[in-house]
């Protein structure tokens, strides 16, 4: 393989794939896991993902009448939490690259009595006006994006001056936890996925994608490099998940 060819490869879990193919591979994974995605999240995280998402919404400090963009919002659980805070005069835009996930999210929002703004799109090219949203949030979606810096730059672009971008993502846990976490991720989690969802391989990819995602400090540096005026982060559950907040002047 030539140096030129190597430069155009990117991570897909522990594998290397051409950059232009990663988005399609990610779509395939989430097409297959979509029907049981929420159930599996509850089982595999022991319900902790709900606590982490509530904490992220609290840190976002979302107020009535705000405009909020939910990127990679999938089945809509974050959008539902946001809707309860912004009231009828606010806006939530639910976006995802995966149509099957998005269909579930849109249906859930409508069943809850909301009329959502929904868009199937790539986070690296958001179909949104600049300086429009008070808060932009991406929950467990950034690690699946091919060019994280481009996606973060797009989030910054559509955020209003004085607004913030919230990134909730799996990260690097404390050293003492790593052997337990690795055993759970690569042995217990695929086993449970095979029994409950009938597909261990997709959940093996999800575990691998977590390991390939930048650690807390590195992600903060990437956010700073694309133009955020200030970046802060904190760990949840010993660093299994981290919440980063980037501010726009």
C-alpha positions in Angstrom: 0.0 0.0 0.0 1.4 3.4 -1.0 1.7 6.4 1.4 -0.9 8.2 -0.6 -3.4 5.3 -0.2 -2.6 5.0 3.5 -3.5 8.7 4.0 -7.1 8.0 2.8 -7.8 5.2 5.2 -9.7 5.8 8.5 -10.7 3.7 11.5 -13.8 1.5 11.4 -13.4 -0.1 14.8 -10.1 -1.8 14.7 -10.2 -2.1 11.0 -9.0 0.4 8.4 -11.4 1.3 5.6 -11.3 4.0 2.9 -12.5 7.3 4.3 -15.3 7.6 1.7 -16.7 4.2 2.8 -16.9 4.6 6.5 -20.2 6.5 6.6 -21.9 3.6 4.7 -20.4 1.0 7.0 -21.7 3.0 10.0 -25.1 3.2 8.4 -25.2 -0.6 7.9 -24.4 -1.2 11.6 -27.1 1.2 12.8 -29.7 -0.1 10.3 -29.3 -3.5 11.9 -29.3 -2.4 15.5 -32.0 0.3 15.2 -35.0 -1.9 16.2 -33.5 -2.9 19.6 -31.1 0.0 20.1 -32.8 1.6 23.1 -33.4 -1.8 24.8 -29.7 -2.8 24.3 -28.5 0.6 25.6 -30.5 0.0 28.8 -29.3 -3.6 29.2 -25.6 -3.1 28.3 -25.2 0.1 30.3 -27.3 -1.1 33.2 -29.4 2.0 32.6 -26.5 4.3 33.2 -26.8 5.9 29.8 -30.0 7.6 30.9 -28.2 9.1 33.9 -25.4 10.4 31.7 -27.8 11.9 29.2 -29.8 13.7 32.0 -26.5 15.0 33.3 -25.6 16.4 29.9 -28.9 18.1 29.5 -28.5 19.6 33.0 -25.0 20.9 32.0 -26.4 22.3 28.7 -28.6 24.7 30.8 -31.4 24.6 28.2 -34.0 27.3 28.7 -37.5 28.0 27.4 -37.6 29.3 23.8 -34.1 28.1 22.9 -33.1 26.6 19.6 -31.3 23.3 20.0 -29.7 21.0 17.5 -29.5 17.3 18.4 -26.9 15.7 16.2 -26.8 11.9 15.7 -30.0 12.0 17.7 -31.1 8.6 16.5 -34.1 7.3 18.4 -34.8 10.7 19.9 -34.2 10.2 23.6 -32.1 13.4 23.9 -34.6 15.4 21.8 -37.5 14.3 24.1 -35.6 15.6 27.1 -34.9 18.9 25.3 -38.5 19.3 24.2 -39.6 19.3 27.9 -37.3 22.3 28.6 -37.8 24.6 25.6 -41.6 24.8 25.6 -43.7 25.5 22.5 -41.8 28.6 21.5 -38.5 26.7 21.2 -37.1 24.5 18.5 -35.4 21.1 18.5 -33.9 19.8 15.3 -33.3 16.1 15.3 -30.6 14.9 12.8 -29.0 11.6 12.1 -27.1 10.1 9.1 -29.1 6.9 9.6 -32.7 7.0 8.3 -33.8 3.9 10.2 -32.8 5.4 13.5 -34.3 8.7 12.6 -37.7 7.2 11.7 -37.8 5.8 15.3 -36.9 9.1 16.8 -39.4 11.1 14.7 -42.2 8.6 15.6 -41.4 8.8 19.3 -41.5 12.6 19.3 -44.8 12.7 17.4 -46.3 10.1 19.8 -45.2 12.4 22.7 -47.2 15.2 21.1 -44.3 17.2 19.5 -43.9 18.3 15.9 -40.1 17.9 15.4 -37.8 19.4 12.8 -36.1 16.2 11.4 -33.2 16.0 8.9 -31.3 13.0 7.6 -27.8 14.4 7.1 -24.0 14.0 7.6 -22.7 16.0 10.6 -19.8 17.0 8.5 -22.1 19.0 6.2 -25.0 20.2 8.3 -28.0 21.7 6.3 -28.4 24.4 8.9 -27.9 28.2 8.9 -24.9 29.6 10.6 -25.1 31.2 14.1 -28.6 29.7 14.6 -28.6 27.4 17.6 -28.2 28.3 21.3 -27.1 24.8 22.1 -25.7 22.0 19.9 -25.5 18.5 21.4 -24.1 15.2 20.1 -24.6 12.2 22.3 -22.6 9.0 21.5 -22.3 9.9 17.9 -19.0 11.7 17.4 -16.9 8.6 17.6 -18.7 7.2 14.5 -17.8 10.3 12.4 -15.1 10.0 9.8 -13.6 13.5 10.3 -14.3 14.5 13.9 -12.6 17.9 13.4 -14.8 18.7 10.4 -18.0 17.7 12.3 -17.0 19.8 15.3 -16.2 22.8 13.0 -19.7 22.4 11.6 -21.2 22.3 15.1 -19.3 25.5 15.9 -20.5 27.2 12.7 -24.2 26.6 13.4 -23.9 27.6 17.1 -24.8 31.2 18.0 -22.1 33.4 19.5 -22.4 32.9 23.2 -23.7 29.4 22.7 -22.2 26.1 23.5 -21.6 22.6 21.9 -22.1 19.6 24.2 -20.3 16.4 23.4 -21.3 13.3 25.4 -19.2 10.3 24.4 -17.5 7.2 25.7 -14.0 7.9 26.7 -11.0 6.4 28.5 -11.7 5.0 32.0 -9.5 5.1 35.0 -6.5 2.7 34.7 -7.7 0.4 37.5 -11.0 -0.1 35.7 -9.6 -0.9 32.2 -9.2 -4.7 32.6 -12.7 -5.1 33.9 -14.1 -2.7 31.2 -12.2 -4.5 28.4 -13.5 -8.0 29.6 -17.0 -6.7 29.7 -16.8 -4.9 26.3 -15.2 -7.7 24.3 -16.7 -10.7 25.9 -19.8 -10.1 28.0 -21.3 -7.4 25.7 -21.1 -9.3 22.4 -22.4 -12.4 24.2 -25.5 -10.5 25.5 -25.9 -8.9 22.1 -25.9 -12.3 20.4 -28.6 -13.6 22.7 -30.8 -10.6 22.9 -30.4 -8.8 19.5 -29.1 -11.8 17.5 -26.0 -9.9 16.4 -22.7 -9.9 18.3 -20.6 -8.4 15.5 -22.2 -5.0 15.4 -21.7 -4.6 19.1 -18.1 -5.7 18.8 -17.7 -2.8 16.4 -19.3 -0.4 18.9 -16.8 -1.6 21.5 -13.9 -1.2 19.1 -15.1 2.3 18.1 -15.0 3.4 21.7 -11.4 2.3 22.0 -10.4 4.2 18.9 -12.0 7.4 20.0 -9.7 10.2 21.3 -9.2 10.3 25.0 -10.5 13.2 27.1 -7.5 15.5 26.7 -7.1 14.8 23.0 -10.7 15.5 22.2 -10.5 18.8 24.1 -7.5 19.8 22.0 -9.3 19.0 18.8 -12.2 21.1 19.9 -9.9 24.0 20.7 -8.1 23.6 17.4 -11.3 24.1 15.3 -12.1 27.4 17.1 -13.9 27.0 20.3 -13.0 29.9 22.6 -13.0 27.6 25.7 -13.4 23.9 26.2 -14.0 22.1 29.5 -14.8 18.5 30.3 -15.6 16.1 33.1 -15.8 12.4 33.6 -18.8 10.3 34.5 -18.5 6.9 36.1 -14.7 6.8 36.4 -14.2 8.1 32.8 -16.3 5.5 31.0 -18.1 8.5 29.6 -16.9 12.1 29.4 -18.8 15.3 28.8 -17.1 18.0 26.8 -18.5 21.6 26.5 -17.1 23.9 23.9 -18.1 27.6 24.0 -18.4 30.1 21.1 -17.5 33.7 21.5 
